[in-house]
Amino acid sequence: MSTPRTRGGRDWTPAYLLSINPELCIGCGRCFKVCGRNVMGLRGLNEDGVLVEDDEDDDEIVKRVMAMEDADACIGCGACARVCPTNCQTHGAA
């Protein structure tokens, strides 16, 4: 396998989104707005800190946070990390 390179020929190592810490995430959606690949989406958390399914009652939701929706779509560009005000994301190798 060859080393990934930028268009200009420089070495580039992708840093894929591995996880989002719901305790740190404020649900601002900045990462969602810069990601054109639908890697994450806004989800609700209940009082136990468990992600609530979209079709469940909103009465259970105490906080909205970003959550991984399609991790396999991530290309490792890091745009989401650059706009996150709380540094709630973990990035790394695939």
C-alpha positions, 0 to 999 in steps of 0.5 A, spaced: 500 500 500 502 506 498 503 512 502 497 517 501 499 524 499 496 530 497 495 533 491 501 537 491 505 530 493 506 531 500 505 525 505 498 525 508 496 521 514 488 521 515 485 521 522 479 518 522 473 520 527 473 514 532 468 517 537 465 523 540 464 524 548 457 525 549 459 528 556 463 533 553 459 534 546 454 540 547 450 539 540 452 545 537 452 541 530 458 545 527 462 538 526 455 536 522 455 542 518 462 541 515 462 534 514 459 532 507 459 525 508 454 524 514 458 521 518 455 523 524 448 526 526 444 529 532 441 524 537 438 525 544 441 523 551 436 520 556 438 522 564 442 515 564 447 518 559 444 513 553 443 515 546 435 515 545 432 512 538 429 517 534 422 514 534 422 515 542 418 520 546 422 527 547 420 527 554 426 522 555 431 526 552 435 531 557 440 533 552 442 533 544 449 531 542 452 529 536 453 521 535 457 517 530 452 515 524 456 512 519 463 511 521 465 508 515 464 514 511 469 518 514 475 520 510 479 522 515 480 530 513 479 532 520 475 538 518 470 536 524 476 536 529 478 543 527 471 546 528 469 543 535 469 548 541 469 542 546 474 538 543 470 532 544 472 527 538 477 522 538 481 521 531 486 516 529 488 511 524 483 506 521 
